[in-house]
């Protein structure tokens, strides 16, 4: 589903919106809600949410809180430095898929110096396992090239909601793709990116700047496990995050396609202190 576009809205998102008209320019947000302890909050209704664009309240056109299937891409660092963690990563990927919606479609991109699509869309765990066992690569870390490849392939997905999960233990040192290109495509297709930055000496986002930036800008979460045993726990939390998302869409009051960046903030009203995680904004371009 594109972020700001002319769409014929899908039945999965609009089943409860019988009067909704097609050919409407929409900004689509996938949002998760947490309390002060970081616990996911489900079951909120439409009236609890307020969407702001550049500080101005926007009317919500579409709202759903259903556990709908997603098109999911696993992007796995296959460089030589990952060998010691690879079995833990494989187990974590299986745990994520098994905890996800059974109707999800999943693909695998492995990368080192260059990325490759090892498993096309499937829900066959045996096929996923075979693709995840590819540990024969050596060399650098072309992380952004891998994300760009996954974004292009994700356009073939049959589900409206699109998610990428990136696992890597190092900074990008081989890509020809720019961060801006990757972010622009994620924005255009409303892709949410989750990331796991494996590290033995730091849990700070500064240790994995690309992963932190991609997840923050797209409304995902970055995890920084310091031990292989923590990877599966992070993967299970990713599955819970994906299945607990709210989908919110609005038609911007400012309809000008002037190329400006529009900041987005979503607030939720509740007696408890709740926070909302979603994409931080979009660029109003005519090509979207």
Secondary structure as GFF3:
##gff-version 3
##sequence-region A 1 288
A	DSSP	beta_strand	4	7	.	.	.	ID=ss1
A	DSSP	alpha_helix	11	14	.	.	.	ID=ss2
A	DSSP	beta_strand	24	34	.	.	.	ID=ss3
A	DSSP	three_ten_helix	46	48	.	.	.	ID=ss4
A	DSSP	beta_strand	49	53	.	.	.	ID=ss5
A	DSSP	beta_strand	56	58	.	.	.	ID=ss6
A	DSSP	beta_strand	60	64	.	.	.	ID=ss7
A	DSSP	beta_strand	70	77	.	.	.	ID=ss8
A	DSSP	three_ten_helix	80	85	.	.	.	ID=ss9
A	DSSP	alpha_helix	86	99	.	.	.	ID=ss10
A	DSSP	beta_strand	105	111	.	.	.	ID=ss11
A	DSSP	beta_strand	115	122	.	.	.	ID=ss12
A	DSSP	alpha_helix	125	132	.	.	.	ID=ss13
A	DSSP	alpha_helix	143	154	.	.	.	ID=ss14
A	DSSP	beta_strand	161	168	.	.	.	ID=ss15
A	DSSP	alpha_helix	179	189	.	.	.	ID=ss16
A	DSSP	beta_strand	191	197	.	.	.	ID=ss17
A	DSSP	three_ten_helix	205	208	.	.	.	ID=ss18
A	DSSP	alpha_helix	209	218	.	.	.	ID=ss19
A	DSSP	beta_strand	222	223	.	.	.	ID=ss20
A	DSSP	three_ten_helix	228	230	.	.	.	ID=ss21
A	DSSP	alpha_helix	231	243	.	.	.	ID=ss22
A	DSSP	beta_strand	246	250	.	.	.	ID=ss23
A	DSSP	beta_strand	261	268	.	.	.	ID=ss24
A	DSSP	beta_strand	275	277	.	.	.	ID=ss25
A	DSSP	beta_strand	281	283	.	.	.	ID=ss26
###
